[in-house]
Amino acid sequence: MTDKTEAKIITAAMLAIGDELLSGRTRDKNIGHLASALTLQGIDLKEVRIVSDDQDEIVAAINVLRQRYTYVFTSGGIGPTHDDITADAIAVAFGIKIDHDPRAMKLLGDHYASREIEFTTARQRMARIPEGADLISNAVSIAPGFSVDNVHVMAGVPSVFQAMVESLLPTLKGGAKMLSSAVECNHGEGSIGDQLGIIQNQHPQTSIGSYPKFDGNTYTTQIVVRSRNQLQIDQAIADIKTMLNKLG
């Protein structure tokens, strides 16, 4: 019999795109934001990849990830310059056409007209959207992201990425939310590792993580138990506390 909780698990992957991420010129701020937002939505972020501005690499990654996970989120590569090739790569991955989208052209055209800024050919590149895609609104700089099937394509600039995520999330199906509880332990990981592994095996429906701390003199550990079922968490926590009481 299938567990109803298991059936509600929804997974995701993120593909961060850009040579600047791999060279270290830019430090990614979008992965953490997306992970936190998805957790609140009950969506498990299972994998993150970073690829260069190479169309073949983007296409290959998209075609693997979109088959493996419920949702795929991308960041980067949809701006006005020659190396912004993500939209083209998505079109290739899905085998669909790409052209200037009338909806995006109007959004951007009206935006630049209101600011008395020329709507140049370069700026019009941001209106190139794969055929049949839904637009993702952008309250910061107007230029939209887009969704094709289960792939959601967003900008790399953190403020714009966050605005797009905020716009997109209410349209997505959420799952059962992950719950967690923590126990503070006055022992280092080396003292509890073996027993903690035994407890994990006894509670396979939970995920038990240990996070070491060092105050300059003493090692301690925070033990975190995660599950979608509070009873399963409570049972694992009880066994952990029994273990710690025996250690003293």
C-alpha positions as CSV (number, residue, x, y, z in Angstrom):
1,M,0.0,0.0,0.0
2,T,1.3,3.5,-0.9
3,D,1.8,5.8,2.0
4,K,-0.4,8.9,1.4
5,T,2.4,11.1,2.8
6,E,4.9,9.7,0.3
7,A,2.5,10.4,-2.5
8,K,2.5,14.1,-1.7
9,I,6.3,14.5,-2.0
10,I,7.1,17.0,-4.8
11,T,10.7,17.4,-5.9
12,A,12.8,20.1,-7.6
13,A,16.2,20.9,-9.1
14,M,17.9,24.1,-9.8
15,L,20.2,24.9,-12.7
16,A,22.3,28.1,-12.1
17,I,23.7,29.3,-15.4
18,G,26.7,31.6,-16.0
19,D,30.5,31.6,-16.6
20,E,30.7,34.3,-13.8
21,L,29.5,31.7,-11.2
22,L,32.1,29.2,-12.2
23,S,35.0,31.7,-12.3
24,G,34.1,33.2,-8.9
25,R,33.4,36.7,-10.2
26,T,29.9,36.3,-8.9
27,R,28.9,34.6,-5.7
28,D,25.5,32.9,-6.0
29,K,22.7,34.2,-3.8
30,N,19.8,32.5,-5.5
31,I,20.3,28.9,-4.4
32,G,19.7,29.6,-0.7
33,H,16.7,31.8,-1.4
34,L,15.0,29.2,-3.6
35,A,15.7,26.4,-1.2
36,S,14.1,28.3,1.7
37,A,11.1,29.3,-0.5
38,L,10.5,25.8,-1.7
39,T,10.8,24.3,1.8
40,L,7.9,26.6,2.9
41,Q,5.9,25.4,-0.1
42,G,6.5,21.8,0.7
43,I,8.8,21.2,-2.3
44,D,12.0,19.3,-1.8
45,L,15.0,20.8,-3.6
46,K,17.0,17.7,-4.4
47,E,19.7,18.8,-6.7
48,V,21.6,22.0,-7.8
49,R,23.8,22.2,-10.8
50,I,26.0,25.1,-12.1
51,V,26.8,25.2,-15.8
52,S,28.6,27.7,-18.0
53,D,27.1,29.8,-20.8
54,D,27.3,26.9,-23.2
55,Q,24.2,25.9,-25.1
56,D,25.0,22.2,-25.3
57,E,25.7,22.0,-21.6
58,I,22.5,23.8,-20.7
59,V,20.4,21.7,-23.0
60,A,21.9,18.4,-21.6
61,A,21.3,19.5,-18.0
62,I,17.7,20.6,-18.6
63,N,16.8,17.4,-20.4
64,V,18.2,15.3,-17.5
65,L,16.7,17.3,-14.7
66,R,13.2,17.8,-16.2
67,Q,12.8,14.1,-16.5
68,R,14.0,13.4,-12.9
69,Y,12.1,16.0,-10.9
70,T,8.7,17.6,-10.6
71,Y,10.0,21.1,-11.2
72,V,13.2,22.6,-12.6
73,F,14.2,26.2,-11.8
74,T,16.9,28.0,-13.7
75,S,18.7,31.3,-13.0
76,G,20.7,33.4,-15.3
77,G,21.2,33.9,-19.0
78,I,18.0,35.8,-20.0
79,G,19.4,39.3,-20.3
80,P,20.1,41.6,-23.3
81,T,23.7,40.5,-24.1
82,H,25.1,38.0,-26.6
83,D,26.0,35.5,-23.9
84,D,22.4,35.4,-22.6
85,I,21.5,32.1,-24.3
86,T,19.3,30.4,-21.8
87,A,16.0,31.0,-23.7
88,D,17.5,29.6,-26.9
89,A,18.8,26.6,-25.0
90,I,15.4,25.9,-23.5
91,A,13.8,26.0,-27.0
92,V,16.4,23.5,-28.2
93,A,15.8,21.2,-25.2
94,F,12.1,21.1,-25.9
95,G,12.4,21.1,-29.7
96,I,10.2,24.2,-30.1
97,K,10.5,27.6,-31.9
98,I,11.6,30.8,-30.3
99,D,10.8,34.4,-31.3
100,H,9.9,37.8,-29.9
101,D,6.8,37.2,-27.9
102,P,4.1,39.9,-28.4
103,R,3.2,39.9,-24.7
104,A,6.8,40.4,-23.6
105,M,7.4,43.0,-26.4
106,K,4.4,45.1,-25.1
107,L,5.5,44.8,-21.5
108,L,9.0,45.9,-22.3
109,G,8.0,48.5,-25.0
110,D,5.6,50.2,-22.7
111,H,8.2,50.1,-19.8
112,Y,11.0,51.8,-21.8
113,A,8.6,54.2,-23.4
114,S,7.4,55.4,-20.0
115,R,11.0,56.0,-19.0
116,E,11.8,57.6,-22.4
117,I,14.5,55.0,-23.0
118,E,15.1,53.6,-26.5
119,F,13.8,50.0,-26.9
120,T,17.0,48.8,-28.6
121,T,17.5,45.5,-30.4
122,A,19.6,44.3,-27.4
123,R,16.7,45.1,-25.0
124,Q,14.3,43.3,-27.4
125,R,16.3,40.1,-26.8
126,M,14.7,39.9,-23.4
127,A,11.4,39.4,-25.2
128,R,12.5,36.3,-27.0
129,I,10.4,33.5,-25.5
130,P,10.0,29.9,-26.6
131,E,6.7,29.2,-28.4
132,G,3.8,28.3,-26.0
133,A,5.6,29.4,-22.8
134,D,3.8,31.1,-19.9
135,L,5.3,34.3,-18.7
136,I,6.7,34.8,-15.2
137,S,6.1,38.4,-14.0
138,N,8.9,40.5,-12.8
139,A,8.0,43.4,-10.5
140,V,11.5,44.7,-10.4
141,S,12.6,45.3,-14.0
142,I,9.6,44.2,-16.0
143,A,11.5,41.7,-18.3
144,P,9.6,38.4,-17.8
145,G,10.9,35.0,-17.1
146,F,9.0,32.1,-18.6
147,S,7.8,28.5,-18.0
148,V,7.8,25.6,-20.4
149,D,6.2,22.5,-19.1
150,N,7.9,21.9,-15.7
151,V,10.9,24.1,-16.3
152,H,10.8,27.7,-14.9
153,V,13.3,30.1,-16.3
154,M,14.3,33.2,-14.3
155,A,16.9,35.9,-14.2
156,G,20.2,35.7,-12.3
157,V,20.2,39.1,-10.7
158,P,19.1,38.2,-7.1
159,S,16.5,41.0,-6.6
160,V,14.9,40.0,-10.0
161,F,15.2,36.3,-9.3
162,Q,13.5,36.7,-5.9
163,A,10.6,38.8,-7.5
164,M,10.1,36.1,-10.1
165,V,10.1,33.3,-7.4
166,E,7.5,35.3,-5.4
167,S,5.3,35.6,-8.5
168,L,5.7,31.9,-9.5
169,L,5.3,30.0,-6.3
170,P,1.6,30.5,-5.8
171,T,1.0,28.8,-9.2
172,L,2.9,25.6,-8.2
173,K,1.6,22.6,-6.5
174,G,3.0,22.2,-3.0
175,G,3.5,19.0,-1.1
176,A,3.6,17.8,2.5
177,K,5.8,20.1,4.4
178,M,9.0,18.9,6.0
179,L,9.0,19.1,9.8
180,S,12.0,19.2,12.1
181,S,13.1,19.1,15.7
182,A,16.6,19.7,17.2
183,V,18.4,18.3,20.2
184,E,21.5,20.0,21.7
185,C,24.2,17.5,22.6
186,N,27.2,18.2,24.8
187,H,29.4,15.6,23.0
188,G,31.3,15.8,19.7
189,E,30.3,13.8,16.7
190,G,33.0,11.3,17.3
191,S,31.3,10.2,20.6
192,I,27.8,9.8,19.1
193,G,28.4,8.9,15.5
194,D,28.0,5.1,15.8
195,Q,24.9,5.2,18.0
196,L,23.4,7.9,15.9
197,G,23.8,5.7,12.8
198,I,22.0,2.9,14.6
199,I,19.1,5.2,15.5
200,Q,18.9,6.4,11.9
201,N,18.5,2.8,10.7
202,Q,15.8,2.2,13.3
203,H,13.8,5.3,12.0
204,P,14.1,5.1,8.2
205,Q,11.2,7.5,7.6
206,T,13.3,10.3,9.2
207,S,16.4,12.1,8.2
208,I,18.8,12.6,11.1
209,G,21.6,15.1,10.7
210,S,24.4,16.1,13.1
211,Y,26.0,19.6,13.0
212,P,29.2,20.1,15.0
213,K,30.0,23.3,16.9
214,F,33.3,24.5,18.5
215,D,33.4,27.3,21.0
216,G,37.2,27.5,21.1
217,N,37.5,24.9,23.9
218,T,34.8,22.2,23.5
219,Y,33.1,20.4,20.6
220,T,29.3,20.0,20.9
221,T,26.7,18.9,18.4
222,Q,23.2,19.8,17.3
223,I,21.2,16.8,16.2
224,V,18.3,17.6,13.8
225,V,15.6,15.1,13.0
226,R,13.4,15.8,9.9
227,S,10.3,14.0,8.7
228,R,6.9,14.8,7.3
229,N,5.4,13.0,10.2
230,Q,5.6,14.5,13.7
231,L,5.1,11.2,15.5
232,Q,8.1,9.7,13.6
233,I,10.2,12.7,14.7
234,D,9.1,12.3,18.3
235,Q,10.0,8.6,18.4
236,A,13.5,9.3,16.9
237,I,14.0,12.2,19.4
238,A,13.1,9.9,22.3
239,D,15.7,7.4,21.3
240,I,18.3,10.1,20.8
241,K,17.6,11.4,24.3
242,T,17.9,7.9,25.7
243,M,21.3,7.6,24.0
244,L,22.5,10.9,25.4
245,N,21.3,10.1,28.9
246,K,23.4,6.9,28.8
247,L,26.5,8.9,27.7
248,G,25.9,11.3,30.7
